[in-house]
Amino acid sequence: MDETKSLKNKRIVRNMLMLYGRMILVMVVALYTSRIVLSTLGIEDYGIYNVVGGVVVMFSVITRSLSVAISRFLIYELGTKNLVELKKVFSIAVTIQFALSLLIVILVETVGLWFLYNKMYIPSDRLNAAFWVLQCSMLTFILKLISIPYDASIISHERMDIMAYVGFLEVGLKLAVVYLLALAGMDKLIFYAILLVVVAVIIRLCYGFYCKRNFEECTYTFVFDKGLFKKMVSFAGWNFIGSSAVVLRSQGINIAVNIFFGPAVNAARGIAEQVNMAVGSFLNNFMTALDPQITKSFVSGDHTYMMDLVKKGCRFSSYLLLFLSLPILIDTEYILSLWLKEVPDYTVNFVRLILLCTFAEALSATLIKAMLATGDIKKYQIIVGGVTMLNLPIAYYLLKFGFPPEVTYLVIIFFSMCNLMIRIYLLRDMIGLRIRSFIYDVVLNVFLVSFLAILLPLFVHNLLGYGALRFLVTGFVSVSSTILVVYYVGCSKSEKQFILEKLKNISLRKKREK
């Protein structure tokens, strides 16, 4: 049993390393390209792309719940090793995604266009460009939608190396986009949107080709299993509440900010999202590697191992975010001045606040995966989704009453912490989560580690004057402080022993190579 658990842990670590290798490159290129795109398009056009693209993403409220259902059922059937059912799930998933794509087209061409021309704040001379951004964003979204069953199959089979290789290709394509954008003779905003559609087409073809060649279930045939279809739609139906709440929280608030402050502030939010995406991608990759093992452990009845993954996943995902975000949080202004030629108003505060939002969400990451693994999500989604939906109306009215745009992130942080407590309570009955143990071993542990890790970097930051020296010294102290505090305060005795053994093995391997 211990040997099996060791193999599972090694697979998780290997998958994480593959995804992190990909993510480091993706992060660096994403930050570089967003800087060039902002400079090339200008603050106003960059803000227009951010908010108009968000209109299409709003419609993912319909699709996100089914996407989660597809991933969950594919991983579940792979865990049961039932190839016949696995093929049915894949084929039904593809059929559903095509049907949803048609629905998205209808909604964008009716509701989306009406909202663009009647409710959004877009300068009149940029309305034509905004129209084409909407059309291209719709096509990009549909291509990603159709790819979901194929992406889910790769994750289910834990072939993270393929995701890494395709990620490297995507990086190259996005660098090409930046190069071609600078050469464009036509409207740069429209050309940028078209180029992103081309990138989405190429990535879609790569994933589809690989899955058809390597996974037996990834051959589409039209089938209709009423029982299975009902299960998937029922699961997706209840998950719709949570999915719609998340989309309304992010894109709904972005549109509310556009209504009250215009596209320039949307540009600042877009930059903050780029930074958050770069940092948060490490968390997403961490969870991508854990997700199949959490679901498969639940299916096989190994609840002890699943609970261990849930608790450790929450702690180490938070430590990872702390390690990555602490230098950015402390010296945000200097980092942005290095990265961007022109830093839009509000960007510094937005970056800090959105990273805190992600940190608050990280504490719930594995709890959500464990909930989805059970399949019994009705009560959970009604309560947690209902609370999450409060973000948009409260943020909207606070903006209406004259509060600054930063208040929208404070609302998100507040409700994220409320939902964490609700999740802990609900999962007590769903998976046997011990409330006191989780709060003590995970929540309080993470808060204590975060508090101790930030003390020395803040002292050093306040001691030195603004500039490159302070940035370098503070960054070094932040990283060192986080590593030491996580090891001595955050890790258990067995975890410390595991780390020491790995370091010894690496040292011995290097000596042998010499």
Contacts in CASP RR format, 6 or more apart in sequence:
PFRMAT RR
TARGET T0000
AUTHOR 0000-0000-0000
METHOD contacts of the structure
MODEL  1
MDETKSLKNKRIVRNMLMLYGRMILVMVVALYTSRIVLSTLGIEDYGIYN
VVGGVVVMFSVITRSLSVAISRFLIYELGTKNLVELKKVFSIAVTIQFAL
SLLIVILVETVGLWFLYNKMYIPSDRLNAAFWVLQCSMLTFILKLISIPY
DASIISHERMDIMAYVGFLEVGLKLAVVYLLALAGMDKLIFYAILLVVVA
VIIRLCYGFYCKRNFEECTYTFVFDKGLFKKMVSFAGWNFIGSSAVVLRS
QGINIAVNIFFGPAVNAARGIAEQVNMAVGSFLNNFMTALDPQITKSFVS
GDHTYMMDLVKKGCRFSSYLLLFLSLPILIDTEYILSLWLKEVPDYTVNF
VRLILLCTFAEALSATLIKAMLATGDIKKYQIIVGGVTMLNLPIAYYLLK
FGFPPEVTYLVIIFFSMCNLMIRIYLLRDMIGLRIRSFIYDVVLNVFLVS
FLAILLPLFVHNLLGYGALRFLVTGFVSVSSTILVVYYVGCSKSEKQFIL
EKLKNISLRKKREK
5 305 0 8 1.000
8 293 0 8 1.000
8 305 0 8 1.000
11 158 0 8 1.000
11 293 0 8 1.000
12 289 0 8 1.000
12 290 0 8 1.000
12 293 0 8 1.000
14 160 0 8 1.000
15 158 0 8 1.000
15 160 0 8 1.000
15 288 0 8 1.000
15 289 0 8 1.000
16 160 0 8 1.000
16 285 0 8 1.000
16 286 0 8 1.000
16 289 0 8 1.000
18 160 0 8 1.000
18 161 0 8 1.000
18 163 0 8 1.000
18 164 0 8 1.000
19 160 0 8 1.000
19 163 0 8 1.000
19 164 0 8 1.000
19 285 0 8 1.000
19 286 0 8 1.000
19 288 0 8 1.000
19 289 0 8 1.000
20 282 0 8 1.000
20 285 0 8 1.000
21 164 0 8 1.000
22 163 0 8 1.000
22 164 0 8 1.000
22 167 0 8 1.000
22 168 0 8 1.000
22 285 0 8 1.000
23 281 0 8 1.000
23 282 0 8 1.000
23 285 0 8 1.000
25 167 0 8 1.000
25 168 0 8 1.000
25 171 0 8 1.000
26 167 0 8 1.000
26 170 0 8 1.000
26 171 0 8 1.000
26 281 0 8 1.000
27 278 0 8 1.000
27 279 0 8 1.000
27 281 0 8 1.000
27 282 0 8 1.000
29 171 0 8 1.000
29 172 0 8 1.000
29 174 0 8 1.000
29 175 0 8 1.000
30 174 0 8 1.000
30 274 0 8 1.000
30 277 0 8 1.000
30 278 0 8 1.000
31 274 0 8 1.000
31 275 0 8 1.000
31 278 0 8 1.000
31 339 0 8 1.000
32 178 0 8 1.000
33 174 0 8 1.000
33 175 0 8 1.000
33 177 0 8 1.000
33 178 0 8 1.000
34 271 0 8 1.000
34 274 0 8 1.000
35 339 0 8 1.000
35 340 0 8 1.000
35 341 0 8 1.000
36 178 0 8 1.000
36 181 0 8 1.000
36 182 0 8 1.000
37 46 0 8 1.000
37 178 0 8 1.000
37 181 0 8 1.000
37 192 0 8 1.000
38 46 0 8 1.000
38 267 0 8 1.000
38 271 0 8 1.000
38 340 0 8 1.000
38 341 0 8 1.000
38 342 0 8 1.000
39 340 0 8 1.000
39 341 0 8 1.000
39 342 0 8 1.000
40 178 0 8 1.000
40 181 0 8 1.000
40 182 0 8 1.000
40 188 0 8 1.000
41 49 0 8 1.000
41 188 0 8 1.000
41 189 0 8 1.000
41 192 0 8 1.000
42 267 0 8 1.000
43 263 0 8 1.000
43 264 0 8 1.000
43 267 0 8 1.000
43 342 0 8 1.000
43 344 0 8 1.000
44 123 0 8 1.000
44 126 0 8 1.000
44 263 0 8 1.000
44 264 0 8 1.000
44 267 0 8 1.000
45 126 0 8 1.000
45 129 0 8 1.000
45 188 0 8 1.000
45 189 0 8 1.000
46 267 0 8 1.000
46 270 0 8 1.000
47 263 0 8 1.000
47 264 0 8 1.000
47 266 0 8 1.000
47 267 0 8 1.000
47 270 0 8 1.000
48 122 0 8 1.000
48 126 0 8 1.000
48 129 0 8 1.000
48 130 0 8 1.000
48 133 0 8 1.000
48 189 0 8 1.000
48 263 0 8 1.000
48 266 0 8 1.000
49 133 0 8 1.000
49 189 0 8 1.000
49 192 0 8 1.000
49 193 0 8 1.000
50 254 0 8 1.000
50 263 0 8 1.000
50 266 0 8 1.000
50 267 0 8 1.000
50 269 0 8 1.000
50 270 0 8 1.000
50 273 0 8 1.000
51 120 0 8 1.000
51 254 0 8 1.000
51 255 0 8 1.000
51 258 0 8 1.000
51 263 0 8 1.000
51 266 0 8 1.000
52 116 0 8 1.000
52 120 0 8 1.000
52 122 0 8 1.000
52 130 0 8 1.000
52 133 0 8 1.000
52 134 0 8 1.000
52 137 0 8 1.000
53 133 0 8 1.000
53 134 0 8 1.000
53 137 0 8 1.000
54 137 0 8 1.000
54 251 0 8 1.000
54 254 0 8 1.000
54 255 0 8 1.000
55 108 0 8 1.000
55 112 0 8 1.000
55 115 0 8 1.000
55 116 0 8 1.000
55 120 0 8 1.000
55 134 0 8 1.000
55 137 0 8 1.000
55 251 0 8 1.000
55 255 0 8 1.000
56 104 0 8 1.000
56 108 0 8 1.000
56 134 0 8 1.000
56 137 0 8 1.000
56 138 0 8 1.000
56 141 0 8 1.000
57 137 0 8 1.000
57 141 0 8 1.000
57 247 0 8 1.000
57 250 0 8 1.000
57 251 0 8 1.000
58 247 0 8 1.000
58 248 0 8 1.000
58 251 0 8 1.000
58 252 0 8 1.000
58 255 0 8 1.000
59 104 0 8 1.000
59 107 0 8 1.000
59 108 0 8 1.000
59 141 0 8 1.000
60 141 0 8 1.000
60 243 0 8 1.000
60 247 0 8 1.000
61 240 0 8 1.000
61 243 0 8 1.000
61 244 0 8 1.000
61 247 0 8 1.000
61 248 0 8 1.000
62 100 0 8 1.000
62 103 0 8 1.000
62 104 0 8 1.000
62 107 0 8 1.000
62 240 0 8 1.000
63 97 0 8 1.000
63 100 0 8 1.000
63 104 0 8 1.000
63 145 0 8 1.000
64 243 0 8 1.000
64 244 0 8 1.000
64 246 0 8 1.000
64 247 0 8 1.000
65 236 0 8 1.000
65 237 0 8 1.000
65 239 0 8 1.000
65 240 0 8 1.000
65 242 0 8 1.000
65 243 0 8 1.000
65 244 0 8 1.000
66 96 0 8 1.000
66 97 0 8 1.000
66 100 0 8 1.000
66 232 0 8 1.000
66 233 0 8 1.000
66 236 0 8 1.000
67 145 0 8 1.000
67 148 0 8 1.000
67 152 0 8 1.000
68 236 0 8 1.000
68 239 0 8 1.000
68 243 0 8 1.000
68 372 0 8 1.000
69 232 0 8 1.000
69 233 0 8 1.000
69 235 0 8 1.000
69 236 0 8 1.000
69 239 0 8 1.000
70 89 0 8 1.000
70 93 0 8 1.000
70 96 0 8 1.000
70 97 0 8 1.000
70 148 0 8 1.000
70 149 0 8 1.000
70 152 0 8 1.000
70 232 0 8 1.000
71 148 0 8 1.000
71 152 0 8 1.000
71 155 0 8 1.000
71 156 0 8 1.000
71 291 0 8 1.000
72 235 0 8 1.000
72 295 0 8 1.000
72 372 0 8 1.000
72 373 0 8 1.000
72 375 0 8 1.000
73 89 0 8 1.000
73 93 0 8 1.000
73 231 0 8 1.000
73 232 0 8 1.000
73 235 0 8 1.000
74 86 0 8 1.000
74 89 0 8 1.000
74 90 0 8 1.000
74 93 0 8 1.000
74 149 0 8 1.000
74 152 0 8 1.000
74 153 0 8 1.000
74 156 0 8 1.000
75 152 0 8 1.000
75 155 0 8 1.000
75 156 0 8 1.000
75 291 0 8 1.000
75 292 0 8 1.000
75 295 0 8 1.000
75 296 0 8 1.000
76 295 0 8 1.000
76 299 0 8 1.000
76 373 0 8 1.000
77 85 0 8 1.000
77 86 0 8 1.000
77 89 0 8 1.000
78 86 0 8 1.000
78 156 0 8 1.000
78 157 0 8 1.000
78 292 0 8 1.000
78 296 0 8 1.000
79 295 0 8 1.000
79 296 0 8 1.000
79 299 0 8 1.000
79 300 0 8 1.000
80 299 0 8 1.000
83 216 0 8 1.000
83 217 0 8 1.000
85 228 0 8 1.000
86 217 0 8 1.000
87 216 0 8 1.000
87 217 0 8 1.000
87 219 0 8 1.000
87 221 0 8 1.000
87 223 0 8 1.000
88 223 0 8 1.000
88 225 0 8 1.000
88 228 0 8 1.000
89 217 0 8 1.000
89 228 0 8 1.000
89 232 0 8 1.000
90 149 0 8 1.000
90 153 0 8 1.000
90 217 0 8 1.000
90 218 0 8 1.000
90 220 0 8 1.000
91 220 0 8 1.000
91 221 0 8 1.000
91 222 0 8 1.000
91 223 0 8 1.000
92 223 0 8 1.000
92 224 0 8 1.000
92 225 0 8 1.000
92 228 0 8 1.000
92 229 0 8 1.000
92 232 0 8 1.000
93 148 0 8 1.000
93 149 0 8 1.000
93 152 0 8 1.000
93 232 0 8 1.000
94 146 0 8 1.000
94 149 0 8 1.000
94 220 0 8 1.000
95 222 0 8 1.000
95 224 0 8 1.000
96 232 0 8 1.000
97 145 0 8 1.000
97 146 0 8 1.000
97 148 0 8 1.000
97 149 0 8 1.000
98 146 0 8 1.000
100 145 0 8 1.000
101 142 0 8 1.000
101 145 0 8 1.000
101 146 0 8 1.000
104 138 0 8 1.000
104 141 0 8 1.000
104 142 0 8 1.000
104 145 0 8 1.000
105 138 0 8 1.000
105 142 0 8 1.000
108 134 0 8 1.000
108 135 0 8 1.000
108 138 0 8 1.000
112 134 0 8 1.000
113 131 0 8 1.000
113 134 0 8 1.000
116 122 0 8 1.000
116 127 0 8 1.000
116 130 0 8 1.000
116 131 0 8 1.000
116 134 0 8 1.000
117 127 0 8 1.000
119 259 0 8 1.000
120 130 0 8 1.000
120 255 0 8 1.000
120 258 0 8 1.000
120 259 0 8 1.000
121 258 0 8 1.000
121 259 0 8 1.000
121 262 0 8 1.000
121 263 0 8 1.000
122 130 0 8 1.000
122 263 0 8 1.000
123 263 0 8 1.000
126 189 0 8 1.000
129 187 0 8 1.000
129 189 0 8 1.000
129 190 0 8 1.000
132 190 0 8 1.000
132 193 0 8 1.000
132 194 0 8 1.000
133 189 0 8 1.000
133 190 0 8 1.000
133 193 0 8 1.000
135 193 0 8 1.000
136 190 0 8 1.000
136 193 0 8 1.000
136 194 0 8 1.000
136 196 0 8 1.000
136 197 0 8 1.000
137 193 0 8 1.000
139 197 0 8 1.000
139 200 0 8 1.000
140 196 0 8 1.000
140 197 0 8 1.000
140 200 0 8 1.000
143 197 0 8 1.000
143 200 0 8 1.000
143 201 0 8 1.000
143 203 0 8 1.000
143 204 0 8 1.000
144 200 0 8 1.000
144 204 0 8 1.000
146 204 0 8 1.000
147 203 0 8 1.000
147 204 0 8 1.000
147 207 0 8 1.000
147 208 0 8 1.000
149 218 0 8 1.000
150 207 0 8 1.000
150 208 0 8 1.000
150 211 0 8 1.000
150 218 0 8 1.000
151 163 0 8 1.000
151 207 0 8 1.000
153 211 0 8 1.000
153 215 0 8 1.000
153 217 0 8 1.000
153 218 0 8 1.000
154 160 0 8 1.000
154 162 0 8 1.000
154 163 0 8 1.000
154 207 0 8 1.000
154 210 0 8 1.000
154 211 0 8 1.000
155 163 0 8 1.000
155 288 0 8 1.000
155 291 0 8 1.000
155 292 0 8 1.000
156 292 0 8 1.000
157 215 0 8 1.000
158 289 0 8 1.000
158 292 0 8 1.000
159 214 0 8 1.000
160 288 0 8 1.000
160 289 0 8 1.000
162 210 0 8 1.000
163 288 0 8 1.000
166 203 0 8 1.000
166 206 0 8 1.000
166 207 0 8 1.000
166 210 0 8 1.000
169 202 0 8 1.000
169 203 0 8 1.000
169 206 0 8 1.000
170 199 0 8 1.000
170 203 0 8 1.000
173 198 0 8 1.000
173 199 0 8 1.000
173 202 0 8 1.000
173 203 0 8 1.000
174 199 0 8 1.000
177 192 0 8 1.000
177 195 0 8 1.000
177 196 0 8 1.000
177 199 0 8 1.000
180 191 0 8 1.000
180 195 0 8 1.000
181 188 0 8 1.000
181 191 0 8 1.000
181 192 0 8 1.000
181 195 0 8 1.000
184 191 0 8 1.000
185 191 0 8 1.000
208 218 0 8 1.000
211 218 0 8 1.000
212 218 0 8 1.000
212 219 0 8 1.000
235 375 0 8 1.000
235 377 0 8 1.000
238 377 0 8 1.000
238 378 0 8 1.000
238 381 0 8 1.000
238 382 0 8 1.000
239 372 0 8 1.000
239 377 0 8 1.000
239 381 0 8 1.000
240 381 0 8 1.000
241 381 0 8 1.000
241 382 0 8 1.000
241 385 0 8 1.000
241 386 0 8 1.000
241 389 0 8 1.000
242 381 0 8 1.000
242 384 0 8 1.000
242 385 0 8 1.000
242 386 0 8 1.000
242 388 0 8 1.000
244 389 0 8 1.000
245 384 0 8 1.000
245 385 0 8 1.000
245 386 0 8 1.000
245 388 0 8 1.000
245 389 0 8 1.000
245 391 0 8 1.000
246 388 0 8 1.000
248 389 0 8 1.000
248 391 0 8 1.000
248 392 0 8 1.000
249 388 0 8 1.000
249 389 0 8 1.000
249 391 0 8 1.000
249 392 0 8 1.000
249 412 0 8 1.000
252 392 0 8 1.000
253 391 0 8 1.000
253 392 0 8 1.000
253 395 0 8 1.000
253 396 0 8 1.000
253 408 0 8 1.000
253 412 0 8 1.000
254 266 0 8 1.000
254 269 0 8 1.000
256 392 0 8 1.000
256 395 0 8 1.000
256 396 0 8 1.000
256 399 0 8 1.000
256 408 0 8 1.000
257 265 0 8 1.000
257 266 0 8 1.000
257 269 0 8 1.000
257 399 0 8 1.000
257 405 0 8 1.000
257 408 0 8 1.000
258 265 0 8 1.000
258 266 0 8 1.000
260 399 0 8 1.000
260 400 0 8 1.000
260 405 0 8 1.000
261 405 0 8 1.000
264 344 0 8 1.000
264 345 0 8 1.000
265 344 0 8 1.000
265 345 0 8 1.000
265 346 0 8 1.000
265 405 0 8 1.000
267 344 0 8 1.000
268 344 0 8 1.000
268 345 0 8 1.000
268 346 0 8 1.000
268 347 0 8 1.000
268 350 0 8 1.000
269 346 0 8 1.000
269 350 0 8 1.000
269 405 0 8 1.000
271 336 0 8 1.000
271 340 0 8 1.000
271 344 0 8 1.000
271 347 0 8 1.000
271 350 0 8 1.000
271 351 0 8 1.000
272 347 0 8 1.000
272 350 0 8 1.000
272 351 0 8 1.000
272 353 0 8 1.000
272 354 0 8 1.000
273 354 0 8 1.000
275 328 0 8 1.000
275 351 0 8 1.000
275 354 0 8 1.000
275 355 0 8 1.000
276 351 0 8 1.000
276 354 0 8 1.000
276 355 0 8 1.000
276 357 0 8 1.000
276 358 0 8 1.000
279 321 0 8 1.000
279 324 0 8 1.000
279 325 0 8 1.000
279 328 0 8 1.000
279 355 0 8 1.000
279 358 0 8 1.000
280 321 0 8 1.000
280 324 0 8 1.000
280 358 0 8 1.000
282 320 0 8 1.000
282 321 0 8 1.000
282 324 0 8 1.000
283 317 0 8 1.000
283 320 0 8 1.000
283 321 0 8 1.000
283 358 0 8 1.000
283 362 0 8 1.000
283 365 0 8 1.000
286 313 0 8 1.000
286 316 0 8 1.000
286 317 0 8 1.000
286 320 0 8 1.000
286 365 0 8 1.000
287 317 0 8 1.000
287 365 0 8 1.000
287 366 0 8 1.000
287 369 0 8 1.000
290 309 0 8 1.000
290 313 0 8 1.000
290 366 0 8 1.000
290 369 0 8 1.000
291 369 0 8 1.000
293 309 0 8 1.000
294 306 0 8 1.000
294 309 0 8 1.000
294 310 0 8 1.000
294 366 0 8 1.000
294 369 0 8 1.000
294 370 0 8 1.000
294 373 0 8 1.000
295 369 0 8 1.000
295 372 0 8 1.000
295 373 0 8 1.000
297 303 0 8 1.000
297 305 0 8 1.000
297 306 0 8 1.000
297 309 0 8 1.000
298 306 0 8 1.000
298 370 0 8 1.000
298 373 0 8 1.000
298 374 0 8 1.000
298 431 0 8 1.000
299 373 0 8 1.000
303 431 0 8 1.000
303 432 0 8 1.000
306 370 0 8 1.000
306 373 0 8 1.000
306 431 0 8 1.000
307 431 0 8 1.000
307 432 0 8 1.000
307 433 0 8 1.000
309 366 0 8 1.000
310 366 0 8 1.000
310 367 0 8 1.000
310 369 0 8 1.000
310 370 0 8 1.000
310 431 0 8 1.000
310 433 0 8 1.000
311 366 0 8 1.000
311 437 0 8 1.000
311 438 0 8 1.000
311 441 0 8 1.000
311 442 0 8 1.000
313 365 0 8 1.000
313 366 0 8 1.000
314 362 0 8 1.000
314 363 0 8 1.000
314 364 0 8 1.000
314 365 0 8 1.000
314 366 0 8 1.000
314 367 0 8 1.000
314 442 0 8 1.000
314 446 0 8 1.000
315 441 0 8 1.000
315 442 0 8 1.000
315 445 0 8 1.000
315 446 0 8 1.000
315 490 0 8 1.000
317 362 0 8 1.000
317 365 0 8 1.000
317 366 0 8 1.000
318 359 0 8 1.000
318 362 0 8 1.000
318 363 0 8 1.000
318 446 0 8 1.000
318 449 0 8 1.000
318 450 0 8 1.000
319 446 0 8 1.000
319 449 0 8 1.000
319 482 0 8 1.000
319 486 0 8 1.000
319 490 0 8 1.000
321 355 0 8 1.000
321 358 0 8 1.000
321 359 0 8 1.000
321 362 0 8 1.000
322 359 0 8 1.000
322 449 0 8 1.000
322 450 0 8 1.000
322 453 0 8 1.000
322 482 0 8 1.000
322 486 0 8 1.000
323 479 0 8 1.000
323 482 0 8 1.000
323 483 0 8 1.000
323 486 0 8 1.000
325 355 0 8 1.000
325 358 0 8 1.000
325 359 0 8 1.000
326 453 0 8 1.000
326 454 0 8 1.000
326 457 0 8 1.000
326 478 0 8 1.000
326 479 0 8 1.000
326 481 0 8 1.000
326 482 0 8 1.000
327 335 0 8 1.000
327 457 0 8 1.000
327 474 0 8 1.000
327 475 0 8 1.000
327 478 0 8 1.000
327 479 0 8 1.000
328 335 0 8 1.000
328 351 0 8 1.000
328 355 0 8 1.000
329 352 0 8 1.000
329 355 0 8 1.000
329 356 0 8 1.000
330 454 0 8 1.000
330 457 0 8 1.000
330 458 0 8 1.000
330 461 0 8 1.000
330 474 0 8 1.000
330 475 0 8 1.000
330 478 0 8 1.000
331 461 0 8 1.000
331 470 0 8 1.000
331 471 0 8 1.000
331 474 0 8 1.000
331 475 0 8 1.000
332 348 0 8 1.000
332 351 0 8 1.000
332 352 0 8 1.000
333 348 0 8 1.000
334 466 0 8 1.000
334 467 0 8 1.000
334 468 0 8 1.000
334 470 0 8 1.000
334 471 0 8 1.000
335 471 0 8 1.000
336 343 0 8 1.000
336 347 0 8 1.000
336 348 0 8 1.000
336 351 0 8 1.000
337 343 0 8 1.000
340 347 0 8 1.000
346 404 0 8 1.000
346 405 0 8 1.000
346 406 0 8 1.000
349 406 0 8 1.000
350 405 0 8 1.000
350 406 0 8 1.000
350 409 0 8 1.000
353 406 0 8 1.000
353 409 0 8 1.000
353 410 0 8 1.000
353 413 0 8 1.000
354 409 0 8 1.000
356 409 0 8 1.000
356 413 0 8 1.000
357 409 0 8 1.000
357 412 0 8 1.000
357 413 0 8 1.000
357 416 0 8 1.000
359 450 0 8 1.000
360 412 0 8 1.000
360 413 0 8 1.000
360 416 0 8 1.000
360 417 0 8 1.000
360 420 0 8 1.000
361 416 0 8 1.000
363 420 0 8 1.000
363 442 0 8 1.000
363 443 0 8 1.000
363 446 0 8 1.000
364 416 0 8 1.000
364 419 0 8 1.000
364 420 0 8 1.000
364 423 0 8 1.000
367 420 0 8 1.000
367 423 0 8 1.000
367 424 0 8 1.000
367 427 0 8 1.000
367 433 0 8 1.000
368 423 0 8 1.000
370 427 0 8 1.000
370 430 0 8 1.000
370 431 0 8 1.000
370 433 0 8 1.000
371 377 0 8 1.000
371 380 0 8 1.000
371 423 0 8 1.000
371 426 0 8 1.000
371 427 0 8 1.000
371 430 0 8 1.000
371 431 0 8 1.000
374 430 0 8 1.000
374 431 0 8 1.000
376 430 0 8 1.000
379 426 0 8 1.000
380 423 0 8 1.000
380 426 0 8 1.000
380 430 0 8 1.000
383 422 0 8 1.000
383 426 0 8 1.000
384 419 0 8 1.000
384 422 0 8 1.000
384 423 0 8 1.000
384 426 0 8 1.000
387 415 0 8 1.000
387 418 0 8 1.000
387 419 0 8 1.000
387 422 0 8 1.000
388 415 0 8 1.000
388 419 0 8 1.000
390 415 0 8 1.000
391 411 0 8 1.000
391 412 0 8 1.000
391 415 0 8 1.000
394 411 0 8 1.000
395 407 0 8 1.000
395 408 0 8 1.000
395 411 0 8 1.000
395 412 0 8 1.000
398 407 0 8 1.000
398 408 0 8 1.000
398 411 0 8 1.000
399 405 0 8 1.000
399 407 0 8 1.000
399 408 0 8 1.000
420 443 0 8 1.000
424 433 0 8 1.000
424 435 0 8 1.000
424 438 0 8 1.000
424 439 0 8 1.000
424 443 0 8 1.000
425 435 0 8 1.000
427 433 0 8 1.000
428 434 0 8 1.000
428 435 0 8 1.000
445 489 0 8 1.000
445 490 0 8 1.000
448 489 0 8 1.000
448 490 0 8 1.000
449 485 0 8 1.000
449 486 0 8 1.000
449 489 0 8 1.000
449 490 0 8 1.000
452 481 0 8 1.000
452 485 0 8 1.000
452 489 0 8 1.000
453 478 0 8 1.000
453 481 0 8 1.000
453 482 0 8 1.000
453 485 0 8 1.000
453 486 0 8 1.000
454 481 0 8 1.000
455 481 0 8 1.000
456 477 0 8 1.000
456 481 0 8 1.000
457 474 0 8 1.000
457 475 0 8 1.000
457 477 0 8 1.000
457 478 0 8 1.000
457 481 0 8 1.000
460 470 0 8 1.000
460 473 0 8 1.000
460 474 0 8 1.000
460 477 0 8 1.000
461 470 0 8 1.000
461 474 0 8 1.000
464 470 0 8 1.000
464 473 0 8 1.000
464 474 0 8 1.000
487 496 0 8 1.000
487 499 0 8 1.000
491 499 0 8 1.000
END
